Amino acid sequence: MNAAARRPYVLALLPHVIPSTILTVVKPLTRLHRSGRIVADITLEAHGSPRQIARADAVVFSRNSEPEHGGLLECAVSLGKPVIYDIDDNFFELPAFYPRERRHLTAERVRQLERYLRAACLVRVYSQPMQERASQFNSRVARVDGPIDWNLVPETPPPRDPQRVRIVYATSRFDDELAQLFLPDLRRILDTYAGRISVCFWGFEPPELRGRADVEFRPFVPDYDRFFRRFARAGFDIGLAPLRDDVFHRSKSNNKFREYAAARIAGVYSKVDVYTSCVEQERTGMLVADEPGAWYAAISRLIDDRGLRTRIQTEAYTQARAQYGLEQMSATWLEQITSLLGAQAATSTARAAPSGAAGVDRMHALRRAVYLLGAMRRHGIRATVNRIRRTAKDWRLLLRVRWQLHGARLFFPPNRR
């Protein structure tokens, strides 16, 4: 049986589980798996193996740059497996004020990143600057859009507070330097519109605003589905999306626009090409220059003009609904995978992988997940984790357990809105 006569087995080897890898790789491949178009095997690169690669028809990497696991790429290349490399950040241009990410700039990781870019049969990027950078290493670069998982979004608009306008800034950075772009103007807004507005910082707590009754702080939620389900139902009116005009930030995807639009929030966005490419001024958002008073002017306009605010919320939602669905991204993934496998079939006689191998591995993983869930039900989560700690040879077992449970939830998600 050749690859064209059965579902292709697609192996994704991820460096970690973060919102971007879940949205751009895990969810669309899982969707294709559940619809019967592919067999998806998604795991962390720390748990990947040459045996998995040998069975795969195509191998996907996303944001990988760790030299320790570079052997997986070399294995895929040596076996002639089509490789797709997906990246939504420009690790070549990391600013100095992101110290946690600076490890990506070590010489070994830069060389490994370049190796992924050169070896890939296809590189997927999410911005024009990153497309230009990746094209220095590979002529096969595709620019794609990120998705919204509409299953997390309520079908009807969430209730809003009629007494005050609610402003939100959501970020995954605990120490967010970008907030400095709007904080002086936001403090002025809080003083000018005292009693008429409230501000929520979700994931970041600026020290200068602590103690204010009109400012709320919510902790970062690492589970993206849980976060966005809550976020889309919170009833915020205005969202802030600052971004610096440098190569690193212009290489990012328009994730904030997609999230604010899907949640029916009128967004205020920095006037950089990440947002000017998708936001129409005063119709789907407000674009502001990096100059004193610009954020104040845009936010105050939305507070005072309810009609403008409502129009932006409605039109941005309509645009996002039409353009940024998992269906579109999944279809793009399937087209790219099919094209690569078709090209390989035309030029290679590589042996096809057994069609049931991925399913066996998945069922084995699910059996382990069911066993663990049963143990947690009988003994409690803390007692079960303590047992694993006592018997584990190292902490990687705990990471594997967490991934098994997470994978089971992704393949069989709760059917709720």
N, C-alpha and C positions, 0 to 999 in steps of 0.2 A: 504494500500500500504506500503510495507516495504522499508527500505533504499536501498536495492539492486536493486529495480525496478524503481528508479528515481535518479535524480541527487542529490548527497549529498550536504547538505547546510553546508558550511564551514565558520565559523566566525573567523576572525582575529582581535585581540584586541592589538593595538600597543601603546607603550608609547609615541612615537613621530615619525615624518616623517623625516628621514635622508637617505642619499644614501644607506646605508646598508639594512635598512628595506624595502626600495623601491625595491632594486635589488633582495633581497633574499626571500621576502614574497609577496609584493604587485604585482610586475610584473608577477611572475609565476602563482599566484592564479588568477590574472585578465586574463591571457592567457587561463587558464583552464575554466574560466567562459565564455569567449567569444567563445570558441570552443564547449561549451555545455557539458563539462564533469562534472562540478560542478556548484553550485550556491555559489558565493563568496560574503560575507558581510565583508567589511574591514572598521574599524573605530578606532578612538583613544580610549584608555582605559578610559579616562576621560568622554567619552560619551557612554561607554558600559553599558548594563543593564542586569539584570537577565532574563528579557523577551527574549532578543536576545539569550542568552545562552540556555534557555529552548527550543527554536526552532531549535538550531543548532544540526547537527549530529556530528561535531567535532569542537574543539576550538583551535586556534593557538595563542600563545603568542610569542613575539620576543623581547629579551633584557629587558623585564619587570623586575623591581625590587623594585617598589615603594610600600611600605606597605599600603599606603592610598587606593590603588586599589586591594589589595590582596583578598578582598571579591569576586572578579570576579572569581579568581581561585578556591576558596572554593565552590562557586556556581556550577562551572563546575564539580568539583569532586563529590559534593553531589548528583548531577543529573546523575552521571555516564557517563558524556560525555568524549570521548577520547580527551586527551590534548596533543598537540605537542608544545614543547618549543624550539625555535630557537635562538641561541646565537653565535655571531662571535667575541666577545671580552672576555678576562679573567678578570672579575671585581674583582677577588680575589687577583690579583697581580699588581694592579695599581701602577706605579712609583710615587714618590713624586713630580716629575716635571710636572705632569698633575693635577694641583690644581682644575680645573673645574670638573674633573671626580672623585675626591677623595670622593665626597658625596656617591659614591657607596660602600665605605668601612665602612660606619656607621653600627653599630651593627644591627639595625633594617632592613636595606636593605640587608645585608649579610644573615640574617635569612630568609628574604623573597625570595632571590635568591635561597637559598638552598631548600626552600619549592617548588619553581617551578621545580627545578631539580628532587626532589624526587617524586613529584606528577605526573609528565609527563608520558604519555604512551610511548612517544618517545622524545628524546633530539637530536636535530640536531646541529652539530658543524662543524667547518671549518679548524681545525688543529689537529695535533696529541697531543700537550700538553693539549689542551682544551678537547679532547676526554678522555685523562687520568684523568683530573680533574673531569669532569662530571661523569665519571664512578665510582667515589667514592660515588656518591649519587644515581646512577641509572644504572642498567645493560643494559638498552635499549638505547644505544647511537649510532648514525649514523654519520659518517664523510662524508660530501658532499662538492662539489665544488660550488663556486659562479659563476654567469653567466655574460655574456655580452649581452646587448640588441643590436643585429646587425642591427635593424632598425635605430639606431642612427649613424651608420658607413657608409661612402660612399663606393660604390662598387668598385670604382677605386681609386688608390692612389692619395692623394691631391698633388697639385703642390708644389714644394720645391724651395727655394731660391738657385740658382746656384752659387751665389757669396759668400755665407757664410753658415756655419753649425750652425743650431739652436738647442740649448739645452734647455730643460724644466724641471722644478720641480713643480709638482702640489700637493697641500695639502689643507685640509679643516681646518687646525690649523692656527690661526692668529699669534700665537707665537710658532713657530715650533722648538723644541729642537733638533729634529733629523737632521735638516739641518747642525748642527754643525759638523756632521760626515764628510761632504764633503766640507764645506765652505773654509777652508784653501787651499785645493787643487784646488778648483774652482777659487779662486782669482788668483792663480798661472797660471791656464789655461787662464784666461782673459788677463793677462799680456803677456803670451807667444804667444798667437794666436790673438793678437789685430788686428782688421780689418778683420779677417777671421771667427769670430764666433759672435753669440749673445746669450744671456741667458734670459729666461723668467721664472719669479717666479709667479705662478698662485695660489693666495690665501694666500701668505705669503710674507712679504717684509723685508728682513734682513737689518737692519740699516747700516751695514758696506758697503753695495753695493749701497746705494742711491746716486743719482747724476751721475752715470756712464752712458755714452751714449750707451754702448753696453749691458746694463741690462734693461729689461722691467718688469714692475710689472702689473699684472692683478688682479682685485678684485675677491674674492671668490664668486661663483655663487651658491646660495642655491638650485635652481632648477636643479636637477642632469641631467635630460634629456637635458635641455638647455646647461648646461656646457659641457656634453660629446659630444653633436652634434657639438659644436664649437671646442672642443679640437681635435676631430678626423679629422677635416678639416683644422687644423691650419698649417699642414706641418712641424711639428717638426722632427728633425733628431735623437736626442739623448735624453733619459729621465733618470732622476736620482731617485733611490729608496733606500734611506738609512733606516736601521733598526738595532736596538740594539740587541745584543745576550743575551737577558734575557727572562724569562718565559712569561712575559706579551707580548712582541713584537713577540716572536715565537708562540704565541697563535693566532695571527692574520691570516686573509686569504691573499691569494696572489693577492689582488685587483690591485696593481700597475702593476704586470706582465700582467694581463688580459687587463688592459686599454692601456698600452704601446703597447702590441702586437696587439690589435685590431686597434689601430691608426697607425700601421706600424712605430713604433718608436723603435730604438735600445736601449734597456734598460741597465743601469748599476745598479746592485743590490748588496746589502750587502750579504755577504756569510753566511747566516743563513738558517735553514732548511725550512723556509717559501718559499724561492726562490730556494735553491738547489734541492728541490723536484720537481720543474717544469722547471728550466732553465738549458739548456745544454751549458756549457762554449764555447763561440765563435761560437755557432750555433743559439741559440735563445736568447742570452744575454751575458753580461759580469758580472762575480761574483768577488767581491772585499773583501779582508779581512779588518778588522778594524785596520789599521796600517798607519803611515804617508807615503804619496806618492802613496798609492794604488789607490785612486780615480783619481789622476792625470795621472797615468800610463794607466788606462783603458779608460779614456775619451780621452786622447791624441791619443791613438791607434785608436779609432773610428774616430777621426777627420782626422788623416793622411791616414787611410786605408779605402777608399770609398767602395771597394769591400767587405770588412768584414762588414762594416756598412749596406750595402744593403742586404747582405745575412742574417744577423740577422733580419732585418726588415721583409724580406720575409718569412723566416722560422718560426719566432715567430707568425706572422699573420696566417700562415697555421695551426700551432698547436692550436692556440686559436680558430680559426674558427671550427676546428674539435671537440674540447673538451669543450668549454665554451659557449654553446648556451642556450638561454631561453628554447628551446625545450627540451634539456636534463634535465634542472632543473625542468621544469614543469612536465616532465614524472616521475621524481623521487618523486616529491610531490604527484602526483596522485597515484603512486604505494604505497607510505607510508600511505596515507589517506585510500585507498582501503583496505590495509592490516589491519589497525587498526579497520576499520568498520566491516570487515569480522570477525576479532577475537571477537569483541564485539557481533556481531549477533550470534556467536556460543555459547556464554556464558551468554547472556542477552536477556531479552524480553522487553527492554526499548521501550516506545511508540515512534513511528516515528513522526517527525516534519511535519507540513503542507507544502506541496511542494511549494505553492505559496507565503509563508510569506516573504521570503527574497526578492522576486521580488517586492512585494508591498512596502517594505521599500526602496528598491533601486529607484523605480519610484517616491516615495514621495521625496526622496533626489534630484532626477534629476529635478522634478518640481520646487523645491525651488531654485536649481541652475539656471534653465532657467529664473525664475522670477528675480533673482538677476542680471543675465547678462543683461536682458532687462532694469532693473533700471539703471544699469551702462551705458548702451547705451543712455538712455534718459537723464540722469542727470549728467553723468560723474562718474568716479571711486571715486574721492575725495568726491563729494557731497553725493554719496550713502553710503560710509563708515561713513561720518559724521552723516547721518541720523540714521544708525545703532548704532553709539556711543550714540546718544541722547536718543534712545529708549531702548537700551540694559540694562538689570538689572545688568549685570556684563560682564567682558571681555571674558568670556567663549563663549558667543554667537559669538563674532568675530572669535574665533578659530574654532567654529563649521561651520561658513560660509566658512571660508578658506578651511576647510576639504571637505565640500560638493562640492565646485568648483573643488578642486584638484581631488576628487574621480570621478567626471563626466569626467574630462579630461583623467584620467587613463582608464576608461572603454570605452571611445570613443576617442582614441588618433588621432592626425593629421596623415594622410597617406602621409608621405613625407620622403625623404632621404636626 
